[in-house]
Amino acid sequence: MRKLKNSELERLTRTTFKQAKKTPLIVILDNIRSLNNIGSVFRTSDAFLIEKIYLCGITAKPPHKDIHKTALGATDSVDWEYVEDTLSLVKRLKNENIKVASIEQAENSIALQDFNPIQGKKLAVVFGNEVKGVQQEVVSASDYCLEIPQYGTKHSLNISVSCGVVLWDLYQKIQ
């Protein structure tokens, strides 16, 4: 095996990315405090052609050097918008006929591997604060609560890791 050179990766230009058909997934960051996590979510969202990221509450907004450090330019390719209140955003998206899934450990949650998104329908996924998770009022307003099964002692994943796992899984199911 030989590692591929950057020139062999057939990367999209920023313009081509903007024009490309997007995966019908929206990411909502609910009060994320780590700038590195925010940047990582942008980079992962770029990798899976995510339609849009909503930054809510205390979640920082680009441009910021610490977001840029991990986003590596994805803040310029992935569409994003700041919305102060996560709950009002969730209600607005639901009124637009978009299903909303909070990524959280909760009663009656659906294991990620058992969840099948509705084909052809947009889905917004909410990732919560590193300590407190997704706000309860947002979980309660969501159509689904998806849980990443964990088998160790911590039952806690970093938000950027959770985002990678969830977006990879949903991308595979939607394609």
C-alpha positions as semicolon CSV with decimal commas, in nm:
position;residue;x (nm);y (nm);z (nm)
1;M;0,000;0,000;0,000
2;R;0,102;0,357;-0,064
3;K;-0,036;0,665;0,107
4;L;-0,210;0,896;-0,135
5;K;-0,075;1,243;-0,198
6;N;-0,303;1,541;-0,138
7;S;-0,314;1,596;-0,514
8;E;-0,461;1,246;-0,559
9;L;-0,754;1,294;-0,318
10;E;-0,986;1,466;-0,568
11;R;-1,091;1,725;-0,314
12;L;-1,370;1,964;-0,403
13;T;-1,287;2,330;-0,431
14;R;-1,481;2,563;-0,202
15;T;-1,690;2,674;-0,501
16;T;-1,762;2,316;-0,609
17;F;-1,849;2,224;-0,250
18;K;-2,098;2,512;-0,228
19;Q;-2,263;2,392;-0,553
20;A;-2,260;2,020;-0,467
21;K;-2,577;1,836;-0,369
22;K;-2,577;1,826;0,010
23;T;-2,663;1,545;0,245
24;P;-3,009;1,628;0,393
25;L;-2,862;1,661;0,742
26;I;-2,845;1,970;0,961
27;V;-2,621;1,994;1,268
28;I;-2,728;2,196;1,572
29;L;-2,469;2,277;1,837
30;D;-2,645;2,350;2,166
31;N;-2,419;2,554;2,396
32;I;-2,084;2,401;2,300
33;R;-1,808;2,565;2,501
34;S;-1,493;2,423;2,338
35;L;-1,371;2,611;2,033
36;N;-1,176;2,302;1,926
37;N;-1,495;2,093;1,935
38;I;-1,673;2,353;1,722
39;G;-1,394;2,348;1,466
40;S;-1,394;1,968;1,459
41;V;-1,769;1,963;1,394
42;F;-1,719;2,198;1,099
43;R;-1,450;1,972;0,956
44;T;-1,660;1,657;1,000
45;S;-1,963;1,834;0,848
46;D;-1,751;1,926;0,546
47;A;-1,644;1,562;0,506
48;F;-2,007;1,444;0,482
49;L;-2,145;1,738;0,276
50;I;-2,374;1,846;0,560
51;E;-2,630;2,106;0,455
52;K;-2,588;2,351;0,743
53;I;-2,465;2,399;1,098
54;Y;-2,656;2,606;1,353
55;L;-2,450;2,750;1,637
56;C;-2,670;2,818;1,941
57;G;-2,642;2,978;2,282
58;I;-2,286;3,012;2,411
59;T;-2,144;2,831;2,108
60;A;-1,875;3,055;1,958
61;K;-1,890;3,174;1,598
62;P;-1,625;3,199;1,330
63;P;-1,398;3,369;1,267
64;H;-1,193;3,263;1,566
65;K;-0,836;3,133;1,562
66;D;-0,912;2,834;1,786
67;I;-1,209;2,727;1,571
68;H;-0,999;2,774;1,258
69;K;-0,718;2,562;1,406
70;T;-0,934;2,248;1,395
71;A;-1,178;2,344;1,117
72;L;-0,895;2,389;0,866
73;G;-1,108;2,613;0,644
74;A;-1,436;2,422;0,676
75;T;-1,599;2,735;0,824
76;D;-1,574;2,875;0,470
77;S;-1,722;2,571;0,296
78;V;-2,005;2,460;0,528
79;D;-2,301;2,698;0,559
80;W;-2,365;2,809;0,915
81;E;-2,583;3,044;1,111
82;Y;-2,594;3,165;1,470
83;V;-2,929;3,136;1,653
84;E;-2,939;3,241;2,016
85;D;-3,211;3,002;2,140
86;T;-3,188;2,633;2,053
87;L;-3,548;2,555;2,147
88;S;-3,695;2,821;1,920
89;L;-3,472;2,694;1,636
90;V;-3,596;2,337;1,692
91;K;-3,957;2,456;1,684
92;R;-3,892;2,655;1,365
93;L;-3,729;2,357;1,191
94;K;-4,015;2,129;1,293
95;N;-4,259;2,385;1,147
96;E;-4,059;2,354;0,825
97;N;-4,130;1,978;0,833
98;I;-3,774;1,887;0,935
99;K;-3,741;1,602;1,184
100;V;-3,519;1,671;1,486
101;A;-3,311;1,416;1,677
102;S;-3,126;1,499;1,998
103;I;-2,812;1,295;2,054
104;E;-2,847;1,211;2,420
105;Q;-2,881;0,934;2,676
106;A;-3,247;0,940;2,769
107;E;-3,551;0,727;2,847
108;N;-3,689;0,567;2,533
109;S;-3,389;0,669;2,325
110;I;-3,321;0,478;2,005
111;A;-2,983;0,312;1,969
112;L;-2,808;0,479;1,677
113;Q;-2,761;0,151;1,491
114;D;-3,137;0,083;1,513
115;F;-3,246;0,424;1,381
116;N;-3,354;0,449;1,019
117;P;-3,401;0,803;0,891
118;I;-3,694;0,868;0,660
119;Q;-3,552;0,866;0,308
120;G;-3,581;1,200;0,131
121;K;-3,664;1,388;0,452
122;K;-3,426;1,633;0,617
123;L;-3,306;1,551;0,964
124;A;-3,152;1,792;1,215
125;V;-2,928;1,642;1,484
126;V;-2,865;1,826;1,810
127;F;-2,536;1,789;1,998
128;G;-2,521;1,928;2,350
129;N;-2,289;2,093;2,595
130;E;-1,979;1,898;2,697
131;V;-2,092;1,876;3,062
132;K;-2,471;1,914;3,065
133;G;-2,560;1,761;2,728
134;V;-2,861;1,870;2,526
135;Q;-3,101;2,092;2,723
136;Q;-3,399;1,894;2,856
137;E;-3,649;2,128;2,689
138;V;-3,477;2,060;2,354
139;V;-3,478;1,684;2,415
140;S;-3,850;1,705;2,500
141;A;-3,924;1,900;2,180
142;S;-3,730;1,658;1,958
143;D;-3,893;1,395;1,740
144;Y;-3,630;1,139;1,835
145;C;-3,358;1,088;2,088
146;L;-3,067;0,888;1,950
147;E;-2,808;0,725;2,171
148;I;-2,464;0,597;2,080
149;P;-2,431;0,266;2,265
150;Q;-2,128;0,262;2,495
151;Y;-1,999;-0,035;2,687
152;G;-1,714;0,094;2,908
153;T;-1,714;0,275;3,239
154;K;-1,752;0,636;3,122
155;H;-2,067;0,638;2,905
156;S;-1,952;0,969;2,771
157;L;-1,797;1,069;2,440
158;N;-1,646;1,401;2,341
159;I;-1,893;1,598;2,132
160;S;-1,662;1,600;1,830
161;V;-1,631;1,221;1,850
162;S;-2,009;1,184;1,890
163;C;-2,059;1,405;1,586
164;G;-1,824;1,192;1,377
165;V;-1,993;0,868;1,480
166;V;-2,347;1,001;1,424
167;L;-2,281;1,175;1,092
168;W;-2,096;0,874;0,952
169;D;-2,380;0,641;1,052
170;L;-2,657;0,867;0,916
171;Y;-2,464;0,944;0,597
172;Q;-2,435;0,570;0,526
173;K;-2,807;0,518;0,584
174;I;-2,913;0,814;0,371
175;Q;-2,692;0,740;0,069
